[in-house]
Amino acid sequence: MAKSDADATAETGVNSGSAPPRRINVAVTPDMMAAIDRVIEREGVSLTEAVRRLIGYGDVVYRAVRERDEDLLLRAADGKERQIMLV
C-alpha cells in the first residue's frame, strides 16, 4: 500500500527548514505515468513521493551530463554497458 503524502514528507524531510513545497499541475503521458507507477509499486511510496524521487534522479542525470559535461555509464550485472546521452 502506498504511503500517505504526510508520511512521505516526514521521511524525506521536505519541509525541514526550507521553504514550503510549491504545488504544480503537470500533464503526463501514459509512459510517464507508467514510470511513476513503477516507483510507487517497487518502493511502496505515494504518488507525490514517486514524482519527487523521479525528479531527483533526473536532476542527477541532467547535472552530470549538461552542467558538468560528464559521461554517464550504466553497467548491468552481466557487465554490459550503456552510455546515457541527452539530446
N, CA, C and O atoms as a printed pandas DataFrame, in Angstrom:
     atom_number atom_name residue_name chain_id  residue_number  x_coord  y_coord  z_coord
0              1         N          MET        A               1    0.835   -1.182    0.000
1              2        CA          MET        A               1    0.000    0.000    0.000
2              3         C          MET        A               1    0.878    1.242    0.000
3              4         O          MET        A               1    1.882    1.290    0.710
4              5         N          ALA        A               2    0.519    2.226   -0.771
5              6        CA          ALA        A               2    1.292    3.458   -0.867
6              7         C          ALA        A               2    1.169    4.259    0.426
7              8         O          ALA        A               2    0.122    4.264    1.073
8              9         N          LYS        A               3    2.247    4.930    0.785
9             10        CA          LYS        A               3    2.250    5.770    1.969
10            11         C          LYS        A               3    1.536    7.074    1.672
11            12         O          LYS        A               3    1.430    7.486    0.516
12            13         N          SER        A               4    1.053    7.712    2.705
13            14        CA          SER        A               4    0.389    8.998    2.514
14            15         C          SER        A               4    1.417   10.069    2.203
15            16         O          SER        A               4    2.609    9.894    2.456
16            17         N          ASP        A               5    0.947   11.180    1.652
17            18        CA          ASP        A               5    1.837   12.297    1.370
18            19         C          ASP        A               5    2.481   12.813    2.646
19            20         O          ASP        A               5    3.641   13.225    2.633
20            21         N          ALA        A               6    1.741   12.795    3.747
21            22        CA          ALA        A               6    2.292   13.252    5.028
22            23         C          ALA        A               6    3.432   12.339    5.467
23            24         O          ALA        A               6    4.455   12.817    5.959
24            25         N          ASP        A               7    3.260   11.011    5.291
25            26        CA          ASP        A               7    4.328   10.073    5.634
26            27         C          ASP        A               7    5.561   10.323    4.780
27            28         O          ASP        A               7    6.685   10.324    5.283
28            29         N          ALA        A               8    5.346   10.536    3.485
29            30        CA          ALA        A               8    6.465   10.760    2.575
30            31         C          ALA        A               8    7.195   12.034    2.930
31            32         O          ALA        A               8    8.424   12.079    2.881
32            33         N          THR        A               9    6.453   13.079    3.291
33            34        CA          THR        A               9    7.083   14.342    3.677
34            35         C          THR        A               9    7.905   14.157    4.937
35            36         O          THR        A               9    9.017   14.676    5.040
36            37         N          ALA        A              10    7.365   13.420    5.894
37            38        CA          ALA        A              10    8.090   13.192    7.147
38            39         C          ALA        A              10    9.375   12.421    6.907
39            40         O          ALA        A              10   10.399   12.718    7.523
40            41         N          GLU        A              11    9.335   11.420    6.006
41            42        CA          GLU        A              11   10.516   10.607    5.729
42            43         C          GLU        A              11   11.586   11.361    4.957
43            44         O          GLU        A              11   12.778   11.184    5.211
44            45         N          THR        A              12   11.175   12.192    4.027
45            46        CA          THR        A              12   12.144   12.868    3.175
46            47         C          THR        A              12   12.624   14.180    3.752
47            48         O          THR        A              12   13.630   14.726    3.300
48            49         N          GLY        A              13   11.914   14.700    4.755
49            50        CA          GLY        A              13   12.321   15.968    5.343
50            51         C          GLY        A              13   12.136   17.147    4.420
51            52         O          GLY        A              13   12.864   18.134    4.524
52            53         N          VAL        A              14   11.177   17.065    3.519
53            54        CA          VAL        A              14   10.980   18.123    2.536
54            55         C          VAL        A              14   10.768   19.471    3.196
55            56         O          VAL        A              14   11.258   20.484    2.698
56            57         N          ASN        A              15   10.048   19.503    4.308
57            58        CA          ASN        A              15    9.739   20.767    4.962
58            59         C          ASN        A              15   10.704   21.137    6.075
59            60         O          ASN        A              15   10.456   22.113    6.783
60            61         N          SER        A              16   11.783   20.408    6.260
61            62        CA          SER        A              16   12.683   20.670    7.375
62            63         C          SER        A              16   13.539   21.899    7.122
63            64         O          SER        A              16   14.615   21.812    6.530
64            65         N          GLY        A              17   13.046   23.050    7.578
65            66        CA          GLY        A              17   13.823   24.283    7.499
66            67         C          GLY        A              17   13.875   24.926    6.130
67            68         O          GLY        A              17   14.603   25.901    5.946
68            69         N          SER        A              18   13.139   24.423    5.175
69            70        CA          SER        A              18   13.171   25.007    3.836
70            71         C          SER        A              18   11.821   25.655    3.534
71            72         O          SER        A              18   10.862   25.512    4.292
72            73         N          ALA        A              19   11.772   26.356    2.433
73            74        CA          ALA        A              19   10.521   26.962    2.002
74            75         C          ALA        A              19    9.504   25.860    1.744
75            76         O          ALA        A              19    9.882   24.742    1.394
76            77         N          PRO        A              20    8.229   26.157    1.911
77            78        CA          PRO        A              20    7.225   25.121    1.667
78            79         C          PRO        A              20    7.238   24.691    0.205
79            80         O          PRO        A              20    7.559   25.492   -0.673
80            81         N          PRO        A              21    6.890   23.426   -0.065
81            82        CA          PRO        A              21    6.869   22.956   -1.444
82            83         C          PRO        A              21    5.845   23.732   -2.269
83            84         O          PRO        A              21    4.816   24.168   -1.754
84            85         N          ARG        A              22    6.140   23.894   -3.538
85            86        CA          ARG        A              22    5.187   24.517   -4.465
86            87         C          ARG        A              22    4.331   23.444   -5.097
87            88         O          ARG        A              22    4.817   22.357   -5.407
88            89         N          ARG        A              23    3.088   23.734   -5.286
89            90        CA          ARG        A              23    2.185   22.804   -5.964
90            91         C          ARG        A              23    2.161   23.151   -7.445
91            92         O          ARG        A              23    2.066   24.318   -7.826
92            93         N          ILE        A              24    2.248   22.111   -8.276
93            94        CA          ILE        A              24    2.179   22.306   -9.723
94            95         C          ILE        A              24    1.220   21.271  -10.305
95            96         O          ILE        A              24    1.018   20.202   -9.731
96            97         N          ASN        A              25    0.654   21.595  -11.416
97            98        CA          ASN        A              25   -0.160   20.642  -12.171
98            99         C          ASN        A              25    0.584   20.343  -13.460
99           100         O          ASN        A              25    0.966   21.254  -14.195
100          101         N          VAL        A              26    0.786   19.067  -13.727
101          102        CA          VAL        A              26    1.554   18.668  -14.897
102          103         C          VAL        A              26    0.806   17.559  -15.627
103          104         O          VAL        A              26    0.384   16.576  -15.016
104          105         N          ALA        A              27    0.646   17.721  -16.926
105          106        CA          ALA        A              27    0.075   16.650  -17.737
106          107         C          ALA        A              27    1.195   15.675  -18.084
107          108         O          ALA        A              27    2.276   16.088  -18.502
108          109         N          VAL        A              28    0.935   14.384  -17.911
109          110        CA          VAL        A              28    1.947   13.375  -18.204
110          111         C          VAL        A              28    1.404   12.391  -19.237
111          112         O          VAL        A              28    0.199   12.160  -19.332
112          113         N          THR        A              29    2.322   11.823  -20.002
113          114        CA          THR        A              29    1.960   10.815  -20.999
114          115         C          THR        A              29    1.732    9.471  -20.302
115          116         O          THR        A              29    2.114    9.308  -19.143
116          117         N          PRO        A              30    1.125    8.524  -20.981
117          118        CA          PRO        A              30    0.977    7.186  -20.396
118          119         C          PRO        A              30    2.322    6.557  -20.016
119          120         O          PRO        A              30    2.409    5.865  -19.002
120          121         N          ASP        A              31    3.366    6.786  -20.811
121          122        CA          ASP        A              31    4.693    6.246  -20.483
122          123         C          ASP        A              31    5.238    6.863  -19.196
123          124         O          ASP        A              31    5.834    6.167  -18.375
124          125         N          MET        A              32    5.032    8.169  -19.023
125          126        CA          MET        A              32    5.482    8.832  -17.797
126          127         C          MET        A              32    4.718    8.299  -16.585
127          128         O          MET        A              32    5.301    8.077  -15.524
128          129         N          MET        A              33    3.404    8.094  -16.751
129          130        CA          MET        A              33    2.599    7.568  -15.648
130          131         C          MET        A              33    3.026    6.151  -15.306
131          132         O          MET        A              33    3.012    5.764  -14.137
132          133         N          ALA        A              34    3.407    5.369  -16.317
133          134        CA          ALA        A              34    3.893    4.014  -16.064
134          135         C          ALA        A              34    5.181    4.051  -15.243
135          136         O          ALA        A              34    5.380    3.212  -14.365
136          137         N          ALA        A              35    6.053    5.016  -15.523
137          138        CA          ALA        A              35    7.292    5.160  -14.750
138          139         C          ALA        A              35    6.974    5.513  -13.301
139          140         O          ALA        A              35    7.581    4.974  -12.375
140          141         N          ILE        A              36    6.030    6.411  -13.111
141          142        CA          ILE        A              36    5.617    6.795  -11.758
142          143         C          ILE        A              36    5.021    5.595  -11.033
143          144         O          ILE        A              36    5.336    5.345   -9.870
144          145         N          ASP        A              37    4.163    4.860  -11.722
145          146        CA          ASP        A              37    3.539    3.677  -11.121
146          147         C          ASP        A              37    4.573    2.624  -10.725
147          148         O          ASP        A              37    4.419    1.964   -9.697
148          149         N          ARG        A              38    5.633    2.459  -11.537
149          150        CA          ARG        A              38    6.694    1.503  -11.185
150          151         C          ARG        A              38    7.351    1.881   -9.860
151          152         O          ARG        A              38    7.600    1.019   -9.017
152          153         N          VAL        A              39    7.629    3.165   -9.681
153          154        CA          VAL        A              39    8.268    3.605   -8.437
154          155         C          VAL        A              39    7.309    3.399   -7.261
155          156         O          VAL        A              39    7.728    2.952   -6.193
156          157         N          ILE        A              40    6.043    3.717   -7.450
157          158        CA          ILE        A              40    5.050    3.526   -6.389
158          159         C          ILE        A              40    5.011    2.066   -5.962
159          160         O          ILE        A              40    5.046    1.764   -4.769
160          161         N          GLU        A              41    4.940    1.165   -6.925
161          162        CA          GLU        A              41    4.839   -0.264   -6.620
162          163         C          GLU        A              41    6.120   -0.823   -6.020
163          164         O          GLU        A              41    6.074   -1.540   -5.020
164          165         N          ARG        A              42    7.256   -0.506   -6.616
165          166        CA          ARG        A              42    8.531   -1.101   -6.173
166          167         C          ARG        A              42    9.021   -0.536   -4.851
167          168         O          ARG        A              42    9.648   -1.249   -4.067
168          169         N          GLU        A              43    8.742    0.743   -4.592
169          170        CA          GLU        A              43    9.286    1.379   -3.394
170          171         C          GLU        A              43    8.228    1.636   -2.325
171          172         O          GLU        A              43    8.554    2.090   -1.228
172          173         N          GLY        A              44    6.967    1.351   -2.636
173          174        CA          GLY        A              44    5.907    1.498   -1.649
174          175         C          GLY        A              44    5.722    2.923   -1.171
175          176         O          GLY        A              44    5.556    3.164    0.025
176          177         N          VAL        A              45    5.750    3.869   -2.098
177          178        CA          VAL        A              45    5.630    5.283   -1.734
178          179         C          VAL        A              45    4.374    5.878   -2.370
179          180         O          VAL        A              45    3.735    5.253   -3.218
180          181         N          SER        A              46    4.034    7.087   -1.949
181          182        CA          SER        A              46    2.883    7.791   -2.505
182          183         C          SER        A              46    3.198    8.315   -3.902
183          184         O          SER        A              46    4.352    8.340   -4.331
184          185         N          LEU        A              47    2.164    8.726   -4.587
185          186        CA          LEU        A              47    2.319    9.352   -5.901
186          187         C          LEU        A              47    3.244   10.559   -5.807
187          188         O          LEU        A              47    4.148   10.728   -6.626
188          189         N          THR        A              48    3.008   11.388   -4.808
189          190        CA          THR        A              48    3.834   12.589   -4.640
190          191         C          THR        A              48    5.302   12.230   -4.442
191          192         O          THR        A              48    6.180   12.834   -5.058
192          193         N          GLU        A              49    5.567   11.253   -3.586
193          194        CA          GLU        A              49    6.950   10.862   -3.319
194          195         C          GLU        A              49    7.589   10.229   -4.549
195          196         O          GLU        A              49    8.776   10.439   -4.801
196          197         N          ALA        A              50    6.830    9.465   -5.312
197          198        CA          ALA        A              50    7.372    8.866   -6.533
198          199         C          ALA        A              50    7.792    9.946   -7.523
199          200         O          ALA        A              50    8.857    9.851   -8.132
200          201         N          VAL        A              51    6.966   10.967   -7.683
201          202        CA          VAL        A              51    7.313   12.072   -8.588
202          203         C          VAL        A              51    8.541   12.799   -8.070
203          204         O          VAL        A              51    9.430   13.136   -8.853
204          205         N          ARG        A              52    8.611   13.047   -6.764
205          206        CA          ARG        A              52    9.792   13.707   -6.184
206          207         C          ARG        A              52   11.059   12.911   -6.467
207          208         O          ARG        A              52   12.080   13.472   -6.864
208          209         N          ARG        A              53   10.986   11.605   -6.261
209          210        CA          ARG        A              53   12.170   10.763   -6.494
210          211         C          ARG        A              53   12.594   10.780   -7.951
211          212         O          ARG        A              53   13.781   10.916   -8.250
212          213         N          LEU        A              54   11.636   10.645   -8.863
213          214        CA          LEU        A              54   11.985   10.647  -10.280
214          215         C          LEU        A              54   12.568   11.987  -10.715
215          216         O          LEU        A              54   13.475   12.024  -11.546
216          217         N          ILE        A              55   12.063   13.074  -10.171
217          218        CA          ILE        A              55   12.645   14.391  -10.471
218          219         C          ILE        A              55   14.071   14.445   -9.942
219          220         O          ILE        A              55   14.966   14.954  -10.616
220          221         N          GLY        A              56   14.286   13.926   -8.744
221          222        CA          GLY        A              56   15.637   13.900   -8.181
222          223         C          GLY        A              56   16.596   13.073   -9.018
223          224         O          GLY        A              56   17.728   13.492   -9.260
224          225         N          TYR        A              57   16.153   11.890   -9.468
225          226        CA          TYR        A              57   17.004   11.057  -10.311
226          227         C          TYR        A              57   17.325   11.781  -11.612
227          228         O          TYR        A              57   18.467   11.779  -12.071
228          229         N          GLY        A              58   16.318   12.390  -12.193
229          230        CA          GLY        A              58   16.516   13.125  -13.441
230          231         C          GLY        A              58   17.464   14.292  -13.272
231          232         O          GLY        A              58   18.256   14.588  -14.168
232          233         N          ASP        A              59   17.392   14.964  -12.122
233          234        CA          ASP        A              59   18.280   16.089  -11.865
234          235         C          ASP        A              59   19.737   15.641  -11.783
235          236         O          ASP        A              59   20.631   16.336  -12.265
236          237         N          VAL        A              60   19.973   14.486  -11.179
237          238        CA          VAL        A              60   21.335   13.945  -11.102
238          239         C          VAL        A              60   21.887   13.705  -12.506
239          240         O          VAL        A              60   23.020   14.076  -12.814
240          241         N          VAL        A              61   21.070   13.082  -13.347
241          242        CA          VAL        A              61   21.492   12.803  -14.721
242          243         C          VAL        A              61   21.714   14.108  -15.481
243          244         O          VAL        A              61   22.736   14.278  -16.147
244          245         N          TYR        A              62   20.765   15.021  -15.379
245          246        CA          TYR        A              62   20.848   16.292  -16.102
246          247         C          TYR        A              62   22.103   17.073  -15.717
247          248         O          TYR        A              62   22.826   17.555  -16.589
248          249         N          ARG        A              63   22.361   17.199  -14.428
249          250        CA          ARG        A              63   23.532   17.965  -13.986
250          251         C          ARG        A              63   24.836   17.331  -14.446
251          252         O          ARG        A              63   25.752   18.025  -14.886
252          253         N          ALA        A              64   24.913   16.007  -14.342
253          254        CA          ALA        A              64   26.137   15.319  -14.759
254          255         C          ALA        A              64   26.415   15.549  -16.235
255          256         O          ALA        A              64   27.536   15.881  -16.620
256          257         N          VAL        A              65   25.395   15.372  -17.054
257          258        CA          VAL        A              65   25.595   15.422  -18.499
258          259         C          VAL        A              65   25.628   16.849  -19.021
259          260         O          VAL        A              65   26.521   17.193  -19.795
260          261         N          ARG        A              66   24.690   17.679  -18.625
261          262        CA          ARG        A              66   24.567   19.026  -19.191
262          263         C          ARG        A              66   25.451   20.064  -18.511
263          264         O          ARG        A              66   26.049   20.903  -19.185
264          265         N          GLU        A              67   25.539   20.017  -17.189
265          266        CA          GLU        A              67   26.285   21.056  -16.484
266          267         C          GLU        A              67   27.767   20.736  -16.322
267          268         O          GLU        A              67   28.613   21.625  -16.412
268          269         N          ARG        A              68   28.079   19.455  -16.082
269          270        CA          ARG        A              68   29.482   19.087  -15.839
270          271         C          ARG        A              68   30.120   18.383  -17.027
271          272         O          ARG        A              68   31.290   18.004  -16.972
272          273         N          ASP        A              69   29.353   18.205  -18.103
273          274        CA          ASP        A              69   29.852   17.572  -19.324
274          275         C          ASP        A              69   30.491   16.217  -19.037
275          276         O          ASP        A              69   31.538   15.882  -19.591
276          277         N          GLU        A              70   29.848   15.445  -18.166
277          278        CA          GLU        A              70   30.349   14.125  -17.808
278          279         C          GLU        A              70   29.664   13.057  -18.646
279          280         O          GLU        A              70   28.564   13.272  -19.156
280          281         N          ASP        A              71   30.309   11.913  -18.787
281          282        CA          ASP        A              71   29.688   10.751  -19.403
282          283         C          ASP        A              71   28.998    9.972  -18.294
283          284         O          ASP        A              71   29.542    9.802  -17.202
284          285         N          LEU        A              72   27.816    9.511  -18.584
285          286        CA          LEU        A              72   27.077    8.705  -17.619
286          287         C          LEU        A              72   26.978    7.298  -18.175
287          288         O          LEU        A              72   26.462    7.098  -19.274
288          289         N          LEU        A              73   27.465    6.327  -17.429
289          290        CA          LEU        A              73   27.569    4.956  -17.901
290          291         C          LEU        A              73   26.757    4.044  -16.988
291          292         O          LEU        A              73   26.890    4.093  -15.765
292          293         N          LEU        A              74   25.916    3.214  -17.598
293          294        CA          LEU        A              74   25.176    2.193  -16.854
294          295         C          LEU        A              74   25.836    0.857  -17.111
295          296         O          LEU        A              74   26.104    0.494  -18.257
296          297         N          ARG        A              75   26.098    0.127  -16.040
297          298        CA          ARG        A              75   26.717   -1.194  -16.178
298          299         C          ARG        A              75   25.792   -2.223  -15.547
299          300         O          ARG        A              75   25.470   -2.125  -14.363
300          301         N          ALA        A              76   25.360   -3.209  -16.328
301          302        CA          ALA        A              76   24.475   -4.271  -15.854
302          303         C          ALA        A              76   25.286   -5.320  -15.096
303          304         O          ALA        A              76   26.514   -5.354  -15.173
304          305         N          ALA        A              77   24.578   -6.164  -14.372
305          306        CA          ALA        A              77   25.242   -7.221  -13.600
306          307         C          ALA        A              77   26.066   -8.142  -14.491
307          308         O          ALA        A              77   27.063   -8.710  -14.045
308          309         N          ASP        A              78   25.650   -8.293  -15.759
309          310        CA          ASP        A              78   26.391   -9.171  -16.671
310          311         C          ASP        A              78   27.582   -8.478  -17.330
311          312         O          ASP        A              78   28.256   -9.071  -18.172
312          313         N          GLY        A              79   27.845   -7.220  -16.951
313          314        CA          GLY        A              79   28.984   -6.491  -17.483
314          315         C          GLY        A              79   28.695   -5.635  -18.695
315          316         O          GLY        A              79   29.544   -4.844  -19.106
316          317         N          LYS        A              80   27.519   -5.773  -19.276
317          318        CA          LYS        A              80   27.173   -4.939  -20.428
318          319         C          LYS        A              80   27.044   -3.489  -19.986
319          320         O          LYS        A              80   26.542   -3.194  -18.902
320          321         N          GLU        A              81   27.508   -2.593  -20.848
321          322        CA          GLU        A              81   27.489   -1.172  -20.517
322          323         C          GLU        A              81   26.711   -0.379  -21.555
323          324         O          GLU        A              81   26.680   -0.728  -22.736
324          325         N          ARG        A              82   26.075    0.709  -21.084
325          326        CA          ARG        A              82   25.374    1.650  -21.960
326          327         C          ARG        A              82   25.707    3.059  -21.499
327          328         O          ARG        A              82   25.749    3.335  -20.301
328          329         N          GLN        A              83   25.939    3.926  -22.433
329          330        CA          GLN        A              83   26.204    5.330  -22.127
330          331         C          GLN        A              83   24.904    6.112  -22.257
331          332         O          GLN        A              83   24.163    5.937  -23.225
332          333         N          ILE        A              84   24.626    6.977  -21.283
333          334        CA          ILE        A              84   23.425    7.816  -21.308
334          335         C          ILE        A              84   23.771    9.124  -21.997
335          336         O          ILE        A              84   24.742    9.794  -21.647
336          337         N          MET        A              85   22.954    9.476  -22.987
337          338        CA          MET        A              85   23.146   10.733  -23.709
338          339         C          MET        A              85   21.838   11.506  -23.698
339          340         O          MET        A              85   20.776   10.925  -23.920
340          341         N          LEU        A              86   21.899   12.791  -23.446
341          342        CA          LEU        A              86   20.731   13.657  -23.525
342          343         C          LEU        A              86   20.782   14.399  -24.839
343          344         O          LEU        A              86   21.808   14.984  -25.189
344          345         N          VAL        A              87   19.686   14.381  -25.567
345          346        CA          VAL        A              87   19.636   15.081  -26.857
346          347         C          VAL        A              87   18.650   16.213  -26.801
347          348         O          VAL        A              87   18.466   16.921  -27.790
